Amino acid sequence: MTVSKTAVRRLTAAALTTAAITAAIAVPASAADPRPHRSGVEISRVQYDSPGFDDRSNRSLNQEWVEITNTTRHSVNLDGWTLSDEDGHTYTFDHYRLDRRATVRVHTGIGRDTRTDLFQDRRAYVWDNRSDTATLRNDHDRFVDDASWGRHHFRR
């Protein structure tokens, strides 16, 4: 049995097409999508320079904060998530669930945690007034969002 050159070309093209389709289906969506994963949780606002004189009073410390917003229609378990600055100061969320379309404010000073306000219980400022970056990571230490100001030019 002889096969013509045309038939060989057609069979080769069909085999290559089948291989390309199979490879495209086998690639995970996350690998095919160059955009970073969006969890729907983001840093929405930062008050890095406590209003008034920086006297390290608890009142002044608690006027320094970062807001985290859940933009989704489902609550998100933030247990084990971290919020950190460039110097390595890290706050870890402990047994906290952020309701759908809700915002929580994470204060630097000492206070009693509520659904809308959490406290790092620190006695010193965390966020640098001149320039810094607030970084939010999930419980698998994966980047979720950040906000920078100063030499980085504030971005949200």
C-alpha positions in Angstrom: 0.0 0.0 0.0 1.4 3.3 -1.0 0.5 6.6 0.5 0.6 9.8 -1.5 2.6 12.9 -0.3 -0.7 14.8 0.0 -2.1 12.2 2.4 1.1 12.2 4.5 0.9 16.0 4.8 -2.8 15.9 5.8 -2.1 13.2 8.4 0.8 15.2 9.8 -1.3 18.4 10.0 -4.1 16.5 11.7 -1.7 15.0 14.2 -0.1 18.4 15.0 -3.5 20.1 15.3 -4.7 17.3 17.7 -1.5 17.7 19.8 -1.9 21.5 20.0 -5.5 21.2 21.1 -4.6 18.6 23.7 -1.8 20.8 25.1 -4.0 23.8 25.3 -6.7 21.9 27.2 -4.1 20.4 29.6 -2.5 23.8 30.6 -4.1 25.0 33.8 -6.1 28.2 33.5 -3.8 30.0 36.0 -0.7 29.2 33.9 -2.4 30.4 30.7 -3.6 33.6 32.4 -0.8 36.1 32.9 -2.8 38.3 35.2 -2.2 37.9 39.0 -4.9 36.0 40.9 -7.5 38.4 42.3 -9.0 37.2 45.6 -11.5 40.1 45.9 -9.8 41.2 49.1 -7.8 44.4 48.8 -6.1 47.2 50.7 -8.6 50.0 50.2 -7.1 52.9 52.3 -4.1 53.6 54.4 -3.7 56.3 57.1 0.1 56.1 57.5 0.6 59.5 59.2 -1.3 59.7 62.4 -3.0 63.2 62.5 -1.4 65.6 65.0 1.8 65.2 67.0 3.4 61.7 66.9 3.6 61.3 70.7 3.3 57.4 70.7 0.1 57.6 72.8 -2.3 54.8 72.2 -4.8 57.3 70.7 -2.2 58.5 68.2 -1.1 54.9 67.4 -4.7 54.0 66.7 -5.1 56.8 64.2 -2.5 55.0 62.1 -4.4 52.2 60.2 -4.9 50.1 57.1 -8.3 49.3 55.7 -8.9 45.9 54.1 -12.0 45.5 51.9 -13.8 42.4 50.7 -15.3 43.3 47.3 -16.9 39.9 46.7 -20.4 38.6 47.5 -19.0 36.0 49.9 -17.3 36.3 53.2 -13.6 35.5 53.3 -11.8 33.7 56.1 -8.7 35.8 56.8 -7.3 33.5 59.5 -3.5 33.3 59.0 -3.4 36.2 56.5 -0.7 38.8 57.1 -0.3 42.5 56.8 3.3 43.8 56.8 5.5 46.8 56.1 8.9 47.1 54.4 10.7 46.7 57.7 9.1 43.3 58.4 6.6 44.4 61.0 3.8 41.8 60.5 0.3 41.5 61.8 -1.4 38.1 61.5 -5.1 37.8 61.3 -6.4 35.4 63.9 -9.9 33.8 63.7 -11.3 36.6 61.6 -13.9 36.4 58.8 -14.4 39.5 56.6 -18.1 39.7 55.6 -19.1 40.2 52.0 -18.6 43.7 50.7 -17.3 44.7 54.1 -14.2 46.7 55.3 -12.1 46.2 58.4 -9.7 48.8 59.8 -6.4 47.4 61.2 -5.1 49.9 63.8 -1.5 50.0 65.1 -2.2 50.5 68.8 -3.9 48.6 71.6 -7.7 48.0 71.6 -10.6 45.6 71.6 -11.2 43.8 68.3 -14.6 44.2 66.7 -16.1 43.2 63.4 -15.0 46.5 61.9 -11.8 47.3 63.8 -8.8 45.1 64.6 -5.8 46.1 66.7 -2.1 45.1 66.3 -1.5 45.9 70.0 1.8 47.7 69.4 3.3 50.5 71.4 5.2 52.0 68.4 4.3 53.2 65.0 4.5 50.7 62.1 3.9 52.7 58.9 6.7 55.1 57.9 5.4 58.6 57.2 7.8 59.3 54.3 7.6 56.1 52.3 6.5 52.5 52.9 4.5 49.7 51.5 1.7 47.8 53.1 1.5 44.2 51.8 -1.3 41.8 52.3 -0.7 38.0 51.9 -3.0 35.1 52.3 -2.6 32.1 54.6 -0.4 30.4 52.0 2.0 33.5 52.0 0.8 34.4 48.5 0.7 38.0 47.5 -2.9 39.5 47.6 -2.4 43.3 47.4 -0.2 46.2 48.4 -0.3 49.9 48.7 2.8 52.2 48.6 3.4 55.8 49.3 6.3 58.3 49.4 9.1 57.5 47.0 6.9 54.9 45.5 4.1 57.5 44.8 1.0 56.4 46.6 -0.9 53.8 44.7 -3.9 51.7 45.5 
